[in-house]
C-alpha cells in the first residue's frame, strides 16, 4: 500500500504516541471496532496490508487475527479533518471482529 511519509507526518498522536483507529467493514459499512495505533503499527499495517494495532495492556504490537484467524485486510485508510483519528476500511476475514465472537464490538445498546 503506497503512502507518502508526508501523509503520516500530518497525523496527530496523543501524548502516549497513540491515535484512535475506527474500523469499518468495506462491504456492509458497519463499524466493527475501535483500537489504538502508534507510528510503528501504522507502518506495519501499510507494509503487510493487514490491520496491526498497539495493545495498551500488553504494550506491544497486536496483529488482528493472529490468534483467531479473523484478520482485517486493509482496503482503504483515511484520517479525519483534525488528523487525530484514523478510519480503516477493511475486509473482515471470518466475519467476526470482536473477541466475544460478535460481528462488531458495538453490540451493547445504551439507549
PyMOL commands that set and color helices and strands:
alter all, ss='L'
color gray80, all
select helices_A, chain A and resi 5-10+39-48+93-95
alter helices_A, ss='H'
color red, helices_A
select strands_A, chain A and resi 19-25+31-37+52-55+60-63+72-79+85-92
alter strands_A, ss='S'
color yellow, strands_A
deselect
rebuild
show_as cartoon
